[in-house]
Amino acid sequence: MTTNSRVSALGVAAVIGALTGILDARPPIVEFALPDHADVIHPATTELVIRFDQDMSPAGWSICGGGPTFPPLDGQPRWVSPRELRVPVKLAAGAEYALSINCPSARNFRSATGEPAEVHPISFRTLREGEAPPTITPQQGADMTRALRSAIDTRYSYRDLRKVDWSAAFDDAKLEEAGTPAAFARRAASMLAANQDLHVFVEVDGKRLASGRRSVAWNVDTGRLKELVPRWTDNGTVAVGRFDDGVGYVLIRSWGSDIRERLRPAFDAIAELSGAKALVVDVRPNSGGDESLARMFAACFVDEPTVYSRSLIRNPDAPEGWEGPFDRVVEPGEGAKFHGKVAVLIGPACMSSNESFILMMRRAGVRETFGEKTWGSSGNPRPHDLGQGVRVFLPSWKDLLPDGSVLEGVGIPPDHPVEWRRGEGDPVLDAALAWLRGTAKGTP
């Protein structure tokens, strides 16, 4: 369910702070919420509050969610100031609740200048009967802070990549004063965001708090592809098709380990297309997942062990603090193989294990990439216990390109750059098909 003022009404969250009274053209953010993400609150709480960092338009709001986890209203939301909205609720004991301030489909929280607020998801729970609220003492906060600093200094592979002044960052965060595990986790995630690392996150009470974020424009309209690719079949993770001249097409949206069985049509397509001369492998919307699954699919395209990447592993007990570099190798599979020309479609949404897949394909036979440069992020994050139910996940390796350079923050440029233009057709797919069919200039 999504609710909007005028269109509908629902709200939730709380915030403290404001920057200035000057109207700002940048997107508003929720600075603090009560409850905020991962909080544990008393079920007698009767009002939820959300306050933004700048003056807001009173004409609309969007609080997204639905079902049994959406906090039940006990009246109408109301603006109590240009920056603060309050929402009366009636909560149950020992219950889990979830909502989002704005969401991709509804963005009616807007600044006074009309800028939509950044999406701010909130999951929280209420205390069970007889349960004491979770707290941390200043001493416990100091111990957790030391554990976090040690993990960053000794285990974080990209600690120094973006030249963050970690001493100053810790001083500013005042982690030892957080007061609760959730507040500590949120402060830690906010502090770690300075390194712009999408593979760093904090976990508390089973809830994950991302520290990095990205805003990227895809170079693919997946909704239009089914109109452009004949014989289209799609299970939501993998789509396959075949053009009238026999060129095959496979779209893979994710390498997620939780959807392993949904990848089966991609392997079936290789078996069905093994005699074809050309194939499009489209991974433009794929942001990663399980690298072992990516290797299993790439194994359909190699005939001998192939080094596609190298890794340096952070280990403070090793000489100079690093182990390696170690070769990462894709081995030939025992199933069906494809030996024809392959065009791999890539773009800025591609990152992590999907970038590894792209490197596998670039090292295997007649495979060329089309589209735009990938994002450039791979970390193999590992958990570190900070105490009081809080864990931080930090990248443990440096992902190296075959020439030894670091992938993080750089990405993989395409062999054939193609500017994306939304509208009729798909210019990236068109360029790939032209190359596969031998009609592009300079192609064999």
ABEGO torsion letter per residue (X at the ends): XBBBBGABBBBEEBBBEBBBABBBABBBBBABBOBBBGBBBBAABABBBBBBABBBBAABBBBBEEEAABBBBAEBBBBABAABBBBBBBBBBGBBBBBBBEBAABBABBBAAGBBBBBBBBBBBBBBBGBBBBBBBAAAAAAAAAAAAAAAAAABAAAAAAGBBAAAAAAAAGAAAAGBAAAAAAAAAAAAAAAGBAABBBBBGGBBBBABBBBBBBABBAAAAAAABBGBBBAGABBBBBBAAGBBBBBBABABAAAAAAAAAAAAAAAAAAABABBBBBAAABAEEBAAAAAAAAAAABABBBBABBBBBBBAABBGGBBOBBBBBBBBBABBBBABBBBBBBBAABBEAAAAAAAAAAABEBBBBBEBBBAGBBAGBBBBBAEGGBBBBBBABBBBBAAGBBABGAEBBBABBBBBBBEBEBAAAAAAAAAAAGABBGBX
